[in-house]
Amino acid sequence: MISLNLVRILFIILSSSIGYLLGGDKALVFFLVSFFASSVIVFFEIMARRVSLKGLSAGVFGIVLGLIGARLFAVVLDLFDIPSEVDSGLKVSLTLIFIYLGLTLGLKGREEFHLIIPYVKFKRQELKEEIVVVDTSSIIDGRILDIVQTGFLEARFIVPRFVLNELHVLADSTEHLKRQKGKRGIEILHSLKGESNIEVIISEQDFDLVKDVDAKVVSLAKVMDARVLTTDYNLNRIAQLEGVKVLNVNDLSNALKLIFIPGEKFTLKLLKEGKEVNQGIGYLEDGTMVVVENARRLIGKSINIEVTSVLQSSSGRIIFAKLAG
């Protein structure tokens, strides 16, 4: 992949060289002016690095568009009475400037890899996976790595720069719990980048007018026509209101839990008292809570129980049971 900084350096060198060659007796002056002008152009291009280019899928498209723009300006210049020696140098400079701008802007838009034309949409063909924008909660949660390693999910994971910054803030926090969460999230990202069935891309696109990180994640997903991977309930609701599809790790976890029907029997170890009188509580391997009636005296023992009902709530699934027999 062509380095963006290398393109910038080559642009400044070529611009300065052309200025020196066209300067004649004042070659040094022209060299300095060209160097200064090209440096200013690079500076403004860097300042505009957050520009979204949904219409550009790779640097080659940027070069083509740059050439077209340079040609149009050359046609305009032909309408004026400009000395030939100045005209040729000006056209070369314009061509170089437009190629540089088109190439750098194209490289910035390489994450999206699609060129939009009315009624026609070209996409990169070698990657058939969907695009998924990953939020902070799903990275810290850690189960995303387990899901990827099973091979059930193949996608291009887009990690926004503002999410990465949030992880760094947590990792540098003075609070032990926040610091551990931040460090864990960064380690999870490193592990994800090593997985062969996904591609992890850091997106530099930001939304300066949007302050809330959750809203930024949803905005980025809308721009990139992507899904959002999260464990955050509030982000889930915001995305649904905005019409963005959500992959919620908690929903997946609940869907994979064992299904029990009334009358089914199994063995469970009771661990503590329940909220109601004589209730005992135990947990399945997947974390599902089981409430057993009239079992308080048997806490600490493994007993046979019979399912009476199953309650599905927003916080998860709860199984109610009684002593078997």
Phi, psi and omega per residue, in radians:
M1 nan 2.347 -3.133
I2 -1.216 2.290 3.111
S3 -1.310 2.355 3.141
L4 -1.141 -0.666 3.127
N5 -1.168 -0.615 3.102
L6 -1.125 -0.717 3.102
V7 -1.087 -0.719 3.132
R8 -1.092 -0.774 -3.139
I9 -1.125 -0.773 3.128
L10 -1.093 -0.666 3.113
F11 -1.079 -0.789 3.137
I12 -1.122 -0.750 -3.131
I13 -1.109 -0.817 -3.125
L14 -1.142 -0.714 3.136
S15 -1.103 -0.762 3.135
S16 -1.144 -0.672 3.139
S17 -1.153 -0.738 3.124
I18 -1.115 -0.726 3.091
G19 -1.054 -0.701 3.131
Y20 -1.153 -0.740 -3.119
L21 -1.194 -0.576 -3.105
L22 -1.531 -0.113 -3.042
G23 -1.315 -0.438 -3.120
G24 1.096 -2.165 -3.132
D25 -1.165 -0.408 -3.132
K26 -1.920 0.745 -3.063
A27 -1.044 -0.713 -3.111
L28 -1.134 -0.712 3.120
V29 -1.111 -0.816 -3.141
F30 -1.104 -0.634 3.122
F31 -1.089 -0.808 -3.122
L32 -1.155 -0.713 3.131
V33 -1.119 -0.766 3.140
S34 -1.127 -0.707 3.126
F35 -1.099 -0.777 -3.141
F36 -1.133 -0.797 -3.108
A37 -1.110 -0.770 3.135
S38 -1.163 -0.614 3.098
S39 -1.151 -0.690 3.098
V40 -1.109 -0.728 3.134
I41 -1.092 -0.764 3.114
V42 -1.100 -0.696 3.134
F43 -1.051 -0.821 -3.134
F44 -1.173 -0.584 3.107
E45 -1.151 -0.689 3.114
I46 -1.169 -0.682 3.116
M47 -1.112 -0.457 -3.113
A48 -1.734 0.456 -3.038
R49 -1.222 -0.223 -3.139
R50 -1.590 0.074 -3.114
V51 -1.131 2.302 3.102
S52 -1.501 2.264 3.136
L53 -2.142 1.422 -3.132
K54 -1.254 -0.357 -3.117
G55 -1.525 0.101 -3.084
L56 -2.172 2.211 -3.088
S57 -1.859 -0.279 3.121
A58 -2.896 2.953 -3.096
G59 -1.102 -0.492 -3.112
V60 -1.130 -0.615 3.088
F61 -1.184 -0.607 3.091
G62 -1.129 -0.709 3.115
I63 -1.103 -0.767 -3.141
V64 -1.070 -0.807 3.133
L65 -1.132 -0.622 3.092
G66 -1.116 -0.727 3.108
L67 -1.125 -0.688 3.119
I68 -1.112 -0.779 3.122
G69 -1.090 -0.727 3.120
A70 -1.111 -0.678 3.132
R71 -1.133 -0.707 3.131
L72 -1.113 -0.713 3.107
F73 -1.172 -0.600 3.103
A74 -1.128 -0.660 3.095
V75 -1.114 -0.703 3.107
V76 -1.124 -0.711 -3.142
L77 -1.114 -0.561 3.133
D78 -1.125 -0.329 3.140
L79 -1.334 -0.246 -3.116
F80 -1.856 2.704 -3.135
D81 -1.519 1.519 -3.100
I82 -1.942 2.338 3.106
P83 -0.933 2.480 -3.029
S84 -1.030 -0.708 -3.101
E85 -1.167 -0.580 3.083
V86 -1.343 -0.692 -3.095
D87 -1.053 -0.801 -3.110
S88 -1.130 -0.774 3.124
G89 -1.118 -0.678 3.131
L90 -1.138 -0.692 3.136
K91 -1.171 -0.706 3.105
V92 -1.107 -0.747 3.140
S93 -1.107 -0.763 3.124
L94 -1.096 -0.720 3.130
T95 -1.075 -0.786 3.128
L96 -1.093 -0.754 -3.140
I97 -1.096 -0.805 -3.101
F98 -1.192 -0.644 3.093
I99 -1.120 -0.756 3.138
Y100 -1.071 -0.865 -3.123
L101 -1.091 -0.752 3.133
G102 -1.124 -0.723 -3.119
L103 -1.181 -0.805 -3.115
T104 -1.160 -0.722 3.112
L105 -1.167 -0.632 3.085
G106 -1.116 -0.706 3.114
L107 -1.133 -0.619 3.101
K108 -1.154 -0.562 -3.112
G109 -1.608 0.247 -3.046
R110 -1.190 -0.347 -3.140
E111 -1.116 -0.581 -3.025
E112 -1.450 -0.555 3.031
F113 0.845 0.755 2.957
H114 -2.599 2.551 -3.130
L115 -1.955 2.074 -3.109
I116 -1.647 2.154 2.999
I117 -2.191 2.542 -3.114
P118 -0.828 2.122 3.089
Y119 1.245 0.030 -3.138
V120 -2.308 2.363 3.133
K121 -2.341 2.028 3.120
F122 -1.728 2.309 -3.141
K123 -2.220 2.729 3.070
R124 -1.146 2.295 -2.972
Q125 -1.603 -0.422 -3.052
E126 -1.244 -0.291 3.074
L127 -2.008 1.955 -3.112
K128 -1.701 -0.080 -3.091
E129 -1.248 2.798 3.104
E130 -1.380 2.877 3.119
I131 -1.724 2.280 -3.100
V132 -2.239 2.157 3.054
V133 -1.573 2.174 -3.042
V134 -1.734 2.309 3.127
D135 -1.747 3.030 -3.039
T136 -1.100 -0.742 -3.057
S137 -1.096 -0.689 -3.114
S138 -1.230 -0.522 3.101
I139 -1.254 -0.823 -3.131
I140 -1.119 -0.642 -3.114
D141 -0.975 -0.721 3.034
G142 1.605 -0.409 -3.097
R143 -1.197 -0.304 3.103
I144 -1.020 -0.634 3.126
L145 -1.172 -0.722 3.114
D146 -1.102 -0.701 -3.133
I147 -1.134 -0.757 -3.141
V148 -1.131 -0.722 -3.095
Q149 -1.173 -0.421 3.071
T150 -1.289 -0.320 3.141
G151 1.532 0.080 -3.126
F152 -1.320 -0.355 -3.087
L153 -2.194 2.079 3.057
E154 -2.111 2.071 -3.042
A155 -2.807 2.961 2.932
R156 -1.706 1.959 -3.120
F157 -1.498 2.093 3.096
I158 -1.724 2.004 3.108
V159 -1.830 1.869 -3.126
P160 -1.108 2.583 3.116
R161 -1.039 -0.631 -3.120
F162 -1.218 -0.461 3.031
V163 -1.257 -0.716 3.100
L164 -1.108 -0.688 3.089
N165 -1.100 -0.671 3.127
E166 -1.123 -0.647 3.089
L167 -1.145 -0.704 3.125
H168 -1.139 -0.670 3.101
V169 -1.096 -0.748 3.109
L170 -1.121 -0.733 -3.108
A171 -1.149 -0.452 3.141
D172 -1.682 0.079 -3.079
S173 -1.177 2.642 3.083
T174 -1.377 -0.319 3.103
E175 -1.395 2.271 -3.043
H176 -1.042 -0.806 -3.074
L177 -1.122 -0.794 3.126
K178 -1.112 -0.711 3.141
R179 -1.088 -0.718 3.124
Q180 -1.153 -0.675 3.109
K181 -1.119 -0.763 3.134
G182 -1.097 -0.786 3.135
K183 -1.122 -0.685 3.128
R184 -1.124 -0.732 3.123
G185 -1.071 -0.737 3.126
I186 -1.136 -0.695 3.107
E187 -1.141 -0.681 3.105
I188 -1.070 -0.739 3.114
L189 -1.084 -0.748 3.097
H190 -1.052 -0.713 3.126
S191 -1.178 -0.669 3.130
L192 -1.112 -0.673 -3.134
K193 -1.125 -0.347 3.121
G194 -1.546 -0.095 3.135
E195 -1.404 2.369 -3.034
S196 -1.427 -0.386 -3.053
N197 -1.595 0.054 3.055
I198 -2.354 2.883 3.074
E199 -2.194 2.161 -3.137
V200 -1.784 2.138 -3.095
I201 -2.149 2.301 3.052
I202 -1.550 2.054 -3.135
S203 -1.604 2.238 3.131
E204 -1.530 -0.091 -3.071
Q205 -1.202 2.351 -3.131
D206 -2.328 2.920 3.133
F207 -2.246 1.630 -3.011
D208 -1.088 -0.544 -3.097
L209 -1.381 -0.213 3.138
V210 -1.808 2.149 -3.077
K211 -1.606 -0.622 -3.070
D212 -1.347 2.310 -3.092
V213 -1.135 -0.697 3.124
D214 -1.059 -0.749 3.123
A215 -1.142 -0.613 3.092
K216 -1.138 -0.715 3.116
V217 -1.054 -0.782 3.134
V218 -1.138 -0.725 3.130
S219 -1.085 -0.743 3.127
L220 -1.131 -0.709 3.114
A221 -1.098 -0.659 3.111
K222 -1.163 -0.739 -3.130
V223 -1.115 -0.708 -3.061
M224 -1.619 0.061 -3.114
D225 0.930 0.885 -3.030
A226 -2.111 2.982 3.017
R227 -1.660 2.853 3.106
V228 -1.968 2.262 3.060
L229 -1.784 2.131 -3.026
T230 -2.679 2.895 2.918
T231 -2.144 0.083 -3.068
D232 -1.509 2.118 -3.121
Y233 -1.119 -0.762 -3.118
N234 -1.133 -0.729 3.089
L235 -1.109 -0.659 3.086
N236 -1.007 -0.797 -3.123
R237 -1.182 -0.732 3.135
I238 -1.080 -0.773 -3.130
A239 -1.101 -0.714 3.122
Q240 -1.122 -0.683 3.100
L241 -1.136 -0.568 -3.139
E242 -1.493 -0.030 3.125
G243 1.400 0.354 3.129
V244 -1.708 2.317 3.135
K245 -1.271 2.488 -3.048
V246 -2.144 2.387 2.948
L247 -1.853 1.796 -3.089
N248 -1.719 2.063 -3.106
V249 -1.085 -0.601 3.128
N250 -1.145 -0.710 3.098
D251 -1.088 -0.705 3.103
L252 -1.110 -0.735 -3.140
S253 -1.098 -0.752 3.124
N254 -1.131 -0.641 -3.119
A255 -1.181 -0.466 -3.095
L256 -1.574 -0.068 -3.135
K257 -1.237 2.667 -3.128
L258 -1.076 2.478 3.137
I259 -1.744 2.159 3.087
F260 -2.022 2.507 3.118
I261 -2.032 2.653 3.122
P262 -0.931 2.337 -3.126
G263 1.751 -0.289 -3.136
E264 -1.300 2.495 -3.076
K265 -2.065 2.537 3.040
F266 -2.812 3.023 -3.100
T267 -1.747 2.405 -3.106
L268 -2.511 2.498 3.050
K269 -1.674 2.200 3.128
L270 -1.442 2.386 -3.030
L271 -1.985 -0.526 -3.085
K272 -2.751 3.060 3.128
E273 -1.375 2.689 3.049
G274 -1.615 3.119 -3.140
K275 -1.257 -0.592 -3.121
E276 -1.589 2.906 -3.103
V277 -1.103 2.344 3.060
N278 1.169 0.193 3.106
Q279 -1.463 2.501 3.003
G280 -2.086 2.560 -3.077
I281 -2.183 2.381 3.037
G282 -2.384 3.076 -3.079
Y283 -2.369 2.461 3.022
L284 -1.350 2.995 -3.115
E285 -1.072 -0.527 -3.124
D286 -1.509 0.094 3.101
G287 1.645 -0.046 3.138
T288 -1.135 2.272 -3.125
M289 -1.447 2.387 3.110
V290 -2.095 2.148 3.131
V291 -1.832 2.118 -3.082
V292 -1.956 2.192 -3.139
E293 -1.330 2.550 3.067
N294 0.954 0.716 -3.076
A295 -2.245 0.249 -3.081
R296 -1.061 -0.653 -3.087
R297 -1.198 -0.235 -3.062
L298 -1.820 0.241 -3.137
I299 -1.071 2.330 -3.095
G300 1.697 -0.109 -3.121
K301 -1.963 2.738 3.020
S302 -1.631 2.196 -3.041
I303 -2.298 2.817 3.042
N304 -1.566 2.249 -3.111
I305 -2.254 2.829 3.126
E306 -2.181 2.249 -3.093
V307 -1.212 2.309 3.076
T308 -1.852 -0.637 3.112
S309 -2.838 2.852 3.129
V310 -2.257 2.248 -3.137
L311 -1.970 2.150 3.090
Q312 -1.774 2.025 -3.136
S313 -2.095 3.060 -3.140
S314 -1.132 -0.445 -3.132
S315 -1.550 -0.138 3.123
G316 2.463 -2.857 -3.088
R317 -1.847 2.381 3.085
I318 -2.121 2.314 3.124
I319 -1.867 2.283 3.064
F320 -1.851 2.379 -3.055
A321 -2.532 3.014 3.056
K322 -2.346 2.915 3.113
L323 -1.125 2.304 -3.126
A324 -1.184 2.306 3.106
G325 1.426 nan nan
